[in-house]
């Protein structure tokens, strides 16, 4: 026996009885000259949804559809199959007398649940009232070498759901609807921005300086340059350089990376949409954001702006509240943040009030990040209706313009709904000298142990020195917003393939399914 034959024998010994049987059926198809993996093009006249939505017009006519077999029910000379495609399901009816001698039996002997087929037939209604397709010809399009999970409703192990999203999509219609909603959301967002004169741009994901947000970066090594680089935590500074270069209204659907803790509401690899407008201020953007969100929701929910989120109905059509950062925290826990000018004095008061913050290494946080942690603990969870949070402390917003009435505050806003931050935006700081001063202060905080403090981006400071017009920008977390819209308990539920620990192949088992 050759080495190749021995290796193949060892591989086949690891297959289950079902897997081995499916492989034997594949070999039989090949012998018949019908290798499904050799098919490279399929002609389809309709999807399953198109058949059903145009049923009156199509009844009695020939159509061709293709998809995955999800169930088979054979009753003597007639069989019923459930065929699934991206748009939904359609029932196939196969009658033995519609096929040449032996073809009906051959089809059922060779096919398994999970296989792909293309069929032609006539649209009709069964006696039970089911809109169906009576098949009179078929083509094998793909063999499922592994059986699908036993339970039709989907996978039962959460890790398996995230790791093998393809199986979750096959078995769970609600999962498929969730990701189709995500796609439509991004398309509508682009549509709104494009219709309002915004230009979509792309900026580098690899950066020499981790800048644009207060977050801990991922570090990678660039072999050709022989130096460490950073996966971007935000495209903000690069986008603002483009405003310096003469663009007026721009946006990017960007993949960002932040090397922070994993929990139900945070991802390390996520999608952010950021937009910047020359000659606007943060109040212009607040109005624009409300217009954008209501436009998208009206399109998603057929004009309804009273959106069911879990057990709540949230009204996006009325007036959105506007509240200051200081007022909110004062109301919720009695701490007036303006009275505590240092991180040490504020932390002492937080402990005096017996408030337990969730952050690690709390003593190393600067005043701004400490205020942010306090707000997230005592205030944000109770904000349900759409609310703009404004007038953030300056040390929490190193890239934002100072407020004219109080230079210790910034012209910044956050849109909070149902305890979640949906949008963050502000009037941008355009004074290169002040920007450099603030970033130097941030670097000092970083040196003191605040890992989320921002680094000095000298290239950005240099670009600013060529002059900047008034600018306002915003960022919207796509994953966070979809988590909110779908009432998902975990943000990974709205991401197709969230990063997981590597599978333990040595102890691989299908028990997780």
RODO-2510 file (C-alpha; in nm, 4 decimals, decimal comma):
residues 513
     n   res          X          Y          Z
     1     x     0,0000     0,0000     0,0000
     2     x     0,1361     0,3404    -0,0988
     3     x     0,1913     0,6235     0,1503
     4     x    -0,0879     0,8216    -0,0173
     5     x    -0,3311     0,5294     0,0183
     6     x    -0,2332     0,4833     0,3833
     7     x    -0,2886     0,8535     0,4559
     8     x    -0,6280     0,8409     0,2849
     9     x    -0,7244     0,5297     0,4838
    10     x    -0,6249     0,7001     0,8098
    11     x    -0,8269     1,0098     0,7149
    12     x    -1,1353     0,8054     0,6265
    13     x    -1,1192     0,6198     0,9591
    14     x    -1,1929     0,9502     1,1328
    15     x    -1,5190     1,0022     0,9449
    16     x    -1,8513     0,9245     1,1071
    17     x    -2,0787     0,6723     0,9413
    18     x    -2,2860     0,9566     0,7948
    19     x    -1,9799     1,1368     0,6595
    20     x    -1,8472     0,8189     0,5015
    21     x    -2,1840     0,7456     0,3393
    22     x    -2,2019     1,0949     0,1914
    23     x    -1,8553     1,0566     0,0443
    24     x    -1,9578     0,7285    -0,1151
    25     x    -2,2583     0,9028    -0,2728
    26     x    -2,0256     1,1698    -0,4104
    27     x    -1,8078     0,9035    -0,5700
    28     x    -2,1182     0,7465    -0,7236
    29     x    -2,2155     1,0826    -0,8738
    30     x    -1,8668     1,1170    -1,0215
    31     x    -1,8947     0,7704    -1,1798
    32     x    -2,2184     0,8850    -1,3425
    33     x    -2,0395     1,1875    -1,4846
    34     x    -2,2352     1,4229    -1,2597
    35     x    -1,9640     1,5588    -1,0313
    36     x    -2,1431     1,8514    -0,8616
    37     x    -1,8149     2,0278    -0,7974
    38     x    -1,7532     2,0585    -1,1718
    39     x    -2,0625     2,2761    -1,2201
    40     x    -1,9478     2,6361    -1,2568
    41     x    -2,2621     2,8212    -1,3682
    42     x    -2,6300     2,7805    -1,2875
    43     x    -2,9162     2,9443    -1,4718
    44     x    -3,1925     3,0593    -1,2350
    45     x    -3,5030     3,2418    -1,3425
    46     x    -3,6253     3,3241    -0,9901
    47     x    -3,5435     3,3186    -0,6213
    48     x    -3,7832     3,1549    -0,3762
    49     x    -3,9035     3,4957    -0,2592
    50     x    -3,9565     3,6143    -0,6175
    51     x    -4,1712     3,3083    -0,6854
    52     x    -4,3921     3,3719    -0,3842
    53     x    -4,4231     3,7485    -0,4306
    54     x    -4,5196     3,7037    -0,7990
    55     x    -4,7182     3,3861    -0,7482
    56     x    -5,0417     3,4891    -0,9204
    57     x    -4,8491     3,5842    -1,2304
    58     x    -4,6284     3,2725    -1,2272
    59     x    -4,8821     3,0023    -1,1388
    60     x    -4,8857     2,7392    -1,4109
    61     x    -4,5621     2,8658    -1,5658
    62     x    -4,2124     2,7181    -1,5761
    63     x    -3,9431     2,8553    -1,3435
    64     x    -3,5937     2,7470    -1,2417
    65     x    -3,4607     2,7843    -0,8867
    66     x    -3,1536     2,6660    -0,6982
    67     x    -3,0623     2,6240    -0,3345
    68     x    -2,9933     2,3899    -0,0449
    69     x    -3,2162     2,0964     0,0476
    70     x    -3,3303     2,1508     0,4072
    71     x    -3,5759     1,8640     0,4415
    72     x    -3,6993     1,5572     0,2486
    73     x    -4,0256     1,3721     0,2960
    74     x    -4,0791     1,0769     0,0623
    75     x    -4,4246     0,9212     0,0400
    76     x    -4,4142     0,6379    -0,2145
    77     x    -4,4378     0,7880    -0,5619
    78     x    -4,4283     1,1491    -0,4422
    79     x    -4,1761     1,3460    -0,2382
    80     x    -4,1790     1,6870    -0,0721
    81     x    -3,8578     1,8872    -0,0285
    82     x    -3,7840     2,2208     0,1364
    83     x    -3,5409     2,4235    -0,0756
    84     x    -3,3648     2,7202     0,0877
    85     x    -3,1905     3,0180    -0,0717
    86     x    -3,0852     3,3577     0,0603
    87     x    -3,4378     3,4977     0,0181
    88     x    -3,6301     3,2209     0,1944
    89     x    -3,7792     2,8770     0,1308
    90     x    -3,9961     2,7081    -0,1309
    91     x    -4,1551     2,3641    -0,1330
    92     x    -4,0546     2,1274    -0,4118
    93     x    -4,2882     1,8469    -0,5139
    94     x    -4,1396     1,5528    -0,7028
    95     x    -4,3633     1,2902    -0,8650
    96     x    -4,2085     0,9693    -0,9951
    97     x    -4,4038     0,9721    -1,3229
    98     x    -4,2525     1,3177    -1,4110
    99     x    -3,9073     1,1604    -1,4567
   100     x    -3,7476     0,9020    -1,6864
   101     x    -3,7286     0,5455    -1,5547
   102     x    -3,4981     0,5234    -1,2523
   103     x    -3,4231     0,8986    -1,2260
   104     x    -3,6653     0,9618    -0,9402
   105     x    -3,5121     0,6849    -0,7288
   106     x    -3,1579     0,7854    -0,8236
   107     x    -3,2212     1,1412    -0,7045
   108     x    -3,3374     1,0293    -0,3624
   109     x    -3,0666     0,7645    -0,3280
   110     x    -2,7895     1,0130    -0,3988
   111     x    -2,9089     1,3371    -0,2335
   112     x    -2,8876     1,4262     0,1361
   113     x    -3,0178     1,7118     0,3466
   114     x    -2,7679     1,9939     0,2969
   115     x    -2,6985     1,9243    -0,0719
   116     x    -2,7354     2,1936    -0,3373
   117     x    -2,9594     2,1315    -0,6386
   118     x    -3,0971     2,3269    -0,9305
   119     x    -3,4489     2,2409    -1,0455
   120     x    -3,6971     2,3334    -1,3157
   121     x    -4,0675     2,2940    -1,2847
   122     x    -4,4141     2,4401    -1,2830
   123     x    -4,5607     2,6627    -1,0130
   124     x    -4,8814     2,5260    -0,8565
   125     x    -5,0761     2,5124    -0,5299
   126     x    -5,1074     2,1858    -0,3386
   127     x    -5,4353     2,0593    -0,1968
   128     x    -5,3125     2,1835     0,1409
   129     x    -5,2797     2,5358    -0,0048
   130     x    -4,8968     2,5397    -0,0155
   131     x    -4,7369     2,7436    -0,2927
   132     x    -4,5044     2,4920    -0,4522
   133     x    -4,2960     2,3980    -0,7531
   134     x    -4,3619     2,0653    -0,9288
   135     x    -4,0161     1,9500    -1,0402
   136     x    -3,9591     1,7748    -1,3719
   137     x    -3,5814     1,8185    -1,4094
   138     x    -3,2902     1,8598    -1,1690
   139     x    -2,9140     1,9090    -1,1540
   140     x    -2,6746     1,8283    -0,8703
   141     x    -2,4866     2,1446    -0,7722
   142     x    -2,3011     2,0672    -0,4520
   143     x    -2,2579     1,7805    -0,2035
   144     x    -2,2708     1,8368     0,1712
   145     x    -2,0024     1,6044     0,3084
   146     x    -2,1009     1,6780     0,6665
   147     x    -2,4552     1,6384     0,8003
   148     x    -2,6224     1,9575     0,9177
   149     x    -2,6927     1,9948     1,2889
   150     x    -2,9778     1,7754     1,4092
   151     x    -3,1937     2,0549     1,5473
   152     x    -3,3687     2,2483     1,2757
   153     x    -3,3867     2,5666     1,4827
   154     x    -3,0128     2,6021     1,4816
   155     x    -2,6980     2,5406     1,6798
   156     x    -2,7320     2,5176     2,0559
   157     x    -2,3784     2,6007     2,1636
   158     x    -2,3011     2,9737     2,1628
   159     x    -1,9351     2,9269     2,0772
   160     x    -2,0333     2,7091     1,7815
   161     x    -2,2738     2,9795     1,6631
   162     x    -1,9956     3,2422     1,6542
   163     x    -1,7288     3,0090     1,5192
   164     x    -1,9445     2,8537     1,2475
   165     x    -2,1746     3,1369     1,1523
   166     x    -2,2295     2,9676     0,8165
   167     x    -2,4134     2,6871     0,9968
   168     x    -2,6116     2,9356     1,2025
   169     x    -2,7186     3,1105     0,8815
   170     x    -2,8264     2,7792     0,7294
   171     x    -3,0293     2,6657     1,0284
   172     x    -3,1689     2,9886     1,1717
   173     x    -3,3838     3,2224     0,9625
   174     x    -3,3713     3,4911     1,2318
   175     x    -2,9939     3,5023     1,2047
   176     x    -3,0166     3,5470     0,8293
   177     x    -3,2716     3,8299     0,8737
   178     x    -3,0419     4,0006     1,1248
   179     x    -2,7507     4,0168     0,8825
   180     x    -2,9672     4,1202     0,5907
   181     x    -3,0877     4,4049     0,8156
   182     x    -2,7259     4,4979     0,8830
   183     x    -2,6497     4,5111     0,5125
   184     x    -2,9556     4,7249     0,4444
   185     x    -2,8650     4,9611     0,7312
   186     x    -2,5172     5,0294     0,5893
   187     x    -2,6604     5,0716     0,2387
   188     x    -2,9179     5,3268     0,3627
   189     x    -2,6534     5,5131     0,5602
   190     x    -2,4380     5,5434     0,2495
   191     x    -2,7457     5,6447     0,0501
   192     x    -2,8316     5,9264     0,2905
   193     x    -2,4776     6,0630     0,3025
   194     x    -2,4273     6,0377    -0,0739
   195     x    -2,7573     6,2169    -0,1320
   196     x    -2,6392     6,5019     0,0932
   197     x    -2,3187     6,5628    -0,0981
   198     x    -2,0767     6,3551     0,1089
   199     x    -1,7839     6,1808    -0,0593
   200     x    -1,6848     5,8314     0,0561
   201     x    -1,3087     5,7870     0,1066
   202     x    -1,0693     5,5157     0,2265
   203     x    -0,7786     5,5709     0,4624
   204     x    -0,4980     5,3364     0,5818
   205     x    -0,5639     5,0765     0,8506
   206     x    -0,1910     5,0597     0,9361
   207     x    -0,0567     5,3694     1,1098
   208     x     0,2758     5,4873     1,2480
   209     x     0,1030     5,6481     1,5465
   210     x    -0,1970     5,5137     1,7388
   211     x    -0,4122     5,8240     1,7313
   212     x    -0,7634     5,9552     1,6808
   213     x    -0,9202     5,8146     1,9980
   214     x    -0,8407     5,7288     2,3572
   215     x    -0,7934     5,3520     2,3346
   216     x    -0,5244     5,0832     2,3635
   217     x    -0,3959     4,9832     2,0175
   218     x    -0,2955     4,6563     1,8554
   219     x     0,0712     4,6487     1,7572
   220     x     0,1991     4,4773     1,4412
   221     x     0,5463     4,4498     1,2923
   222     x     0,6096     4,5794     0,9404
   223     x     0,8832     4,3546     0,7997
   224     x     0,9798     4,5721     0,5030
   225     x     1,0222     4,8819     0,7207
   226     x     1,1499     4,6771     1,0160
   227     x     0,9422     4,8706     1,2628
   228     x     0,6291     4,8355     1,4689
   229     x     0,3073     4,9890     1,3372
   230     x    -0,0438     5,0109     1,4781
   231     x    -0,3810     4,8925     1,3568
   232     x    -0,5872     5,2086     1,3554
   233     x    -0,8098     5,2784     1,6499
   234     x    -0,9837     5,5486     1,4474
   235     x    -0,9507     5,7106     1,1026
   236     x    -1,0260     6,0524     1,2555
   237     x    -0,6968     6,2347     1,2114
   238     x    -0,6435     6,1044     0,8596
   239     x    -0,9938     6,2143     0,7603
   240     x    -0,9361     6,5613     0,9025
   241     x    -0,6168     6,5865     0,6960
   242     x    -0,8406     6,5454     0,3909
   243     x    -1,0474     6,8442     0,5079
   244     x    -0,7201     7,0364     0,5279
   245     x    -0,6572     6,9185     0,1710
   246     x    -0,9769     7,0841     0,0505
   247     x    -1,2592     6,8315     0,0840
   248     x    -1,5772     6,9652     0,2458
   249     x    -1,7984     6,6674     0,3321
   250     x    -1,6447     6,3190     0,3607
   251     x    -1,7112     5,9868     0,5308
   252     x    -1,5556     5,6435     0,5673
   253     x    -1,7003     5,3046     0,6572
   254     x    -1,3919     5,1940     0,8460
   255     x    -1,2695     4,8825     1,0204
   256     x    -1,1149     4,9870     1,3527
   257     x    -0,9185     4,7910     1,6115
   258     x    -0,8902     4,8479     1,9863
   259     x    -0,6988     4,6103     2,2111
   260     x    -0,9422     4,6302     2,5006
   261     x    -1,1352     4,3837     2,7139
   262     x    -1,3976     4,1495     2,5717
   263     x    -1,7523     4,1755     2,6983
   264     x    -2,1099     4,1737     2,5716
   265     x    -2,0913     4,5334     2,4477
   266     x    -1,7371     4,5684     2,3134
   267     x    -1,5451     4,4298     2,0173
   268     x    -1,1759     4,4622     1,9446
   269     x    -1,2380     4,4531     1,5697
   270     x    -1,5395     4,6592     1,4684
   271     x    -1,7010     4,8764     1,2013
   272     x    -1,7243     5,2515     1,2507
   273     x    -1,8659     5,5133     1,0156
   274     x    -1,7034     5,8552     1,0558
   275     x    -1,8029     6,1751     0,8773
   276     x    -1,6528     6,5271     0,8706
   277     x    -1,7884     6,8543     0,7395
   278     x    -1,6032     7,1804     0,6833
   279     x    -1,7794     7,4962     0,8047
   280     x    -2,0196     7,3058     1,0337
   281     x    -2,0330     7,3059     1,4146
   282     x    -2,1502     7,0354     1,6547
   283     x    -2,5040     7,1773     1,6653
   284     x    -2,5290     7,1439     1,2855
   285     x    -2,4222     6,7823     1,3207
   286     x    -2,6712     6,7108     1,5985
   287     x    -2,9527     6,8195     1,3649
   288     x    -2,7977     6,6240     1,0769
   289     x    -2,7627     6,3088     1,2878
   290     x    -3,1268     6,3184     1,3884
   291     x    -3,2253     6,3574     1,0247
   292     x    -2,9961     6,0702     0,9223
   293     x    -3,1131     5,8265     1,1900
   294     x    -3,4832     5,8957     1,1330
   295     x    -3,4339     5,8565     0,7554
   296     x    -3,2717     5,5149     0,8017
   297     x    -3,5275     5,3920     1,0557
   298     x    -3,8217     5,5026     0,8405
   299     x    -3,6786     5,3001     0,5514
   300     x    -3,6076     4,9975     0,7717
   301     x    -3,9458     4,9959     0,9468
   302     x    -4,1852     5,1147     0,6744
   303     x    -4,2261     5,4662     0,8126
   304     x    -4,2689     5,3628     1,1763
   305     x    -4,0486     5,5550     1,4224
   306     x    -4,1858     5,3885     1,7359
   307     x    -3,9322     5,1059     1,7417
   308     x    -3,9742     4,7938     1,9551
   309     x    -3,6451     4,7312     2,1362
   310     x    -3,6770     4,4308     2,3666
   311     x    -3,9640     4,5077     2,6049
   312     x    -3,9510     4,8831     2,5309
   313     x    -4,1007     5,0989     2,2558
   314     x    -3,8668     5,3904     2,1801
   315     x    -3,9986     5,6964     2,0008
   316     x    -3,7497     5,8374     1,7500
   317     x    -4,0057     6,0706     1,5940
   318     x    -4,0472     6,3185     1,8802
   319     x    -3,8101     6,5731     2,0289
   320     x    -3,4745     6,4362     2,1404
   321     x    -3,3583     6,5490     2,4849
   322     x    -3,0395     6,7523     2,5279
   323     x    -2,8594     6,7335     2,8658
   324     x    -2,5133     6,8402     2,9876
   325     x    -2,2548     6,5972     3,1203
   326     x    -2,2295     6,7785     3,4546
   327     x    -2,6072     6,8003     3,5051
   328     x    -2,6529     6,4324     3,4337
   329     x    -2,3904     6,3042     3,6777
   330     x    -2,4987     6,5513     3,9452
   331     x    -2,8596     6,4336     3,9149
   332     x    -2,7705     6,0656     3,9234
   333     x    -2,5175     6,0484     4,2051
   334     x    -2,4843     6,3944     4,3626
   335     x    -2,1227     6,4489     4,2497
   336     x    -2,0492     6,7883     4,0937
   337     x    -1,7523     6,7081     3,8692
   338     x    -1,6676     7,0783     3,8312
   339     x    -1,5669     7,0896     4,1972
   340     x    -1,2950     6,8259     4,1555
   341     x    -1,0091     6,9524     3,9421
   342     x    -0,7802     6,6519     3,9788
   343     x    -0,8239     6,2791     3,9268
   344     x    -0,7125     6,2159     4,2861
   345     x    -0,9762     6,4419     4,4442
   346     x    -1,2517     6,3039     4,2177
   347     x    -1,1574     5,9437     4,2939
   348     x    -1,1645     6,0200     4,6660
   349     x    -1,5187     6,1586     4,6322
   350     x    -1,6321     5,8569     4,4267
   351     x    -1,5066     5,6269     4,6998
   352     x    -1,6641     5,8495     4,9642
   353     x    -1,9968     5,7987     4,7831
   354     x    -1,9253     5,4214     4,7845
   355     x    -1,9537     5,4000     4,4055
   356     x    -1,7765     5,0955     4,2607
   357     x    -1,6411     5,1595     3,9117
   358     x    -1,5784     4,8737     3,6691
   359     x    -1,2442     4,9950     3,5308
   360     x    -0,9154     4,8184     3,6035
   361     x    -0,6183     5,0116     3,7463
   362     x    -0,8517     5,2908     3,8490
   363     x    -0,5739     5,4870     4,0234
   364     x    -0,3863     5,5259     3,6940
   365     x    -0,6758     5,6901     3,5069
   366     x    -0,6621     6,0583     3,4196
   367     x    -0,9471     6,2857     3,5268
   368     x    -1,1228     6,2625     3,1914
   369     x    -1,1306     5,8820     3,1761
   370     x    -1,2324     5,8718     3,5433
   371     x    -1,5314     6,0985     3,4715
   372     x    -1,6204     5,8773     3,1755
   373     x    -1,6168     5,5664     3,3938
   374     x    -1,8358     5,7413     3,6529
   375     x    -2,0877     5,8446     3,3863
   376     x    -2,1010     5,4912     3,2441
   377     x    -2,1690     5,3541     3,5910
   378     x    -2,4304     5,5934     3,7316
   379     x    -2,5952     5,7628     3,4340
   380     x    -2,5789     5,5928     3,0976
   381     x    -2,7776     5,2760     3,1855
   382     x    -3,0846     5,4854     3,2764
   383     x    -3,1010     5,6844     2,9480
   384     x    -3,3724     5,5165     2,7370
   385     x    -3,5222     5,7729     2,4953
   386     x    -3,2926     5,9343     2,2327
   387     x    -3,0817     6,1867     2,4240
   388     x    -2,7961     6,4148     2,3214
   389     x    -2,5326     6,4415     2,5938
   390     x    -2,3319     6,7675     2,5577
   391     x    -2,0629     6,9813     2,7263
   392     x    -1,8062     6,7151     2,8022
   393     x    -1,5019     6,8013     3,0183
   394     x    -1,2057     6,9056     2,8049
   395     x    -0,9759     6,6379     2,9465
   396     x    -1,2223     6,3771     2,8169
   397     x    -1,2152     6,5221     2,4652
   398     x    -0,8580     6,6087     2,3560
   399     x    -0,9562     6,6589     1,9897
   400     x    -1,2678     6,8706     2,0448
   401     x    -1,3041     7,2487     2,0341
   402     x    -1,3367     7,4303     2,3668
   403     x    -1,6735     7,5795     2,4541
   404     x    -1,6849     7,9595     2,4226
   405     x    -1,8677     8,0090     2,7534
   406     x    -1,6588     7,7631     2,9540
   407     x    -1,3130     7,6720     2,8166
   408     x    -1,2966     7,3706     3,0494
   409     x    -1,5788     7,2112     2,8479
   410     x    -1,5990     7,1119     2,4819
   411     x    -1,8489     7,1488     2,1980
   412     x    -1,9184     6,7785     2,1878
   413     x    -2,2255     6,5557     2,1768
   414     x    -2,3080     6,1894     2,2222
   415     x    -2,6353     6,0286     2,1170
   416     x    -2,7453     5,7841     2,3866
   417     x    -3,0386     5,5442     2,3414
   418     x    -3,1442     5,2596     2,5701
   419     x    -2,8263     5,2876     2,7758
   420     x    -2,5950     5,2715     2,4745
   421     x    -2,3782     5,5286     2,2993
   422     x    -2,4879     5,5349     1,9360
   423     x    -2,3065     5,8401     1,7943
   424     x    -2,0195     6,0585     1,9141
   425     x    -1,9408     6,3950     1,7550
   426     x    -1,8037     6,7416     1,8147
   427     x    -1,6771     7,0674     1,6775
   428     x    -1,3168     6,9884     1,5983
   429     x    -1,0193     7,1644     1,7490
   430     x    -0,8449     7,3422     1,4592
   431     x    -0,5754     7,5357     1,6511
   432     x    -0,2495     7,3457     1,5941
   433     x    -0,0799     7,4992     1,8975
   434     x    -0,3623     7,4084     2,1366
   435     x    -0,3873     7,0621     1,9827
   436     x    -0,0171     7,0000     2,0438
   437     x    -0,0500     7,1190     2,4042
   438     x    -0,3383     6,8801     2,4710
   439     x    -0,1646     6,5836     2,3106
   440     x     0,1474     6,6505     2,5184
   441     x    -0,0760     6,6326     2,8264
   442     x    -0,2209     6,3057     2,6957
   443     x     0,1288     6,1610     2,6513
   444     x     0,2099     6,2504     3,0118
   445     x    -0,0980     6,0577     3,1254
   446     x     0,0142     5,7629     2,9121
   447     x     0,3585     5,7731     3,0756
   448     x     0,1837     5,7623     3,4143
   449     x     0,0069     5,4370     3,3231
   450     x    -0,3147     5,5430     3,1449
   451     x    -0,2983     5,3000     2,8495
   452     x    -0,5981     5,4607     2,6772
   453     x    -0,4476     5,8094     2,6691
   454     x    -0,3730     5,9424     2,3211
   455     x    -0,0267     5,9578     2,1638
   456     x     0,1198     6,2650     1,9950
   457     x     0,0721     6,2440     1,6185
   458     x     0,3355     6,4863     1,4878
   459     x     0,2300     6,4330     1,1255
   460     x    -0,1193     6,5507     1,2142
   461     x     0,0104     6,8570     1,4005
   462     x     0,2261     6,9429     1,0981
   463     x    -0,0778     6,9113     0,8692
   464     x    -0,2824     7,1368     1,0998
   465     x    -0,0178     7,4074     1,0726
   466     x    -0,1133     7,4555     0,7071
   467     x    -0,4513     7,5801     0,8277
   468     x    -0,7915     7,4244     0,8920
   469     x    -1,1410     7,5606     0,8387
   470     x    -1,4060     7,5148     1,1102
   471     x    -1,4906     7,1436     1,1164
   472     x    -1,7446     6,9184     1,2838
   473     x    -1,7261     6,5397     1,2793
   474     x    -1,9100     6,2344     1,4093
   475     x    -1,8696     5,8603     1,4446
   476     x    -2,1340     5,5852     1,4506
   477     x    -2,0599     5,2291     1,5611
   478     x    -2,2391     4,9997     1,3146
   479     x    -2,2142     4,6919     1,5366
   480     x    -2,3365     4,8808     1,8426
   481     x    -2,6331     5,0262     1,6536
   482     x    -2,7332     4,6868     1,5133
   483     x    -2,7010     4,5317     1,8582
   484     x    -2,9454     4,7962     1,9758
   485     x    -3,1910     4,7539     1,6857
   486     x    -3,2022     4,3751     1,7137
   487     x    -3,2160     4,3668     2,0962
   488     x    -2,9127     4,1368     2,0919
   489     x    -2,7689     4,0491     2,4303
   490     x    -2,4154     4,0253     2,2936
   491     x    -2,2571     4,2511     2,0319
   492     x    -2,0998     3,9427     1,8716
   493     x    -2,4532     3,8392     1,7711
   494     x    -2,4475     4,1065     1,4961
   495     x    -2,0970     4,0270     1,3673
   496     x    -2,0652     3,7490     1,1139
   497     x    -1,7405     3,5981     1,2408
   498     x    -1,6227     3,7496     1,5694
   499     x    -1,2700     3,6514     1,6690
   500     x    -1,2628     3,3315     1,8767
   501     x    -0,9917     3,1269     2,0390
   502     x    -0,8457     2,8751     1,7922
   503     x    -1,0307     2,5450     1,7750
   504     x    -0,8677     2,2555     1,9601
   505     x    -0,8329     2,0304     1,6579
   506     x    -0,6716     1,7517     1,8610
   507     x    -0,9918     1,7145     2,0594
   508     x    -1,2352     1,8170     1,7855
   509     x    -1,5930     1,7083     1,8383
   510     x    -1,9294     1,7891     1,6904
   511     x    -2,0845     1,7861     2,0374
   512     x    -2,0828     2,1682     2,0403
   513     x    -2,3439     2,1655     1,7666
***
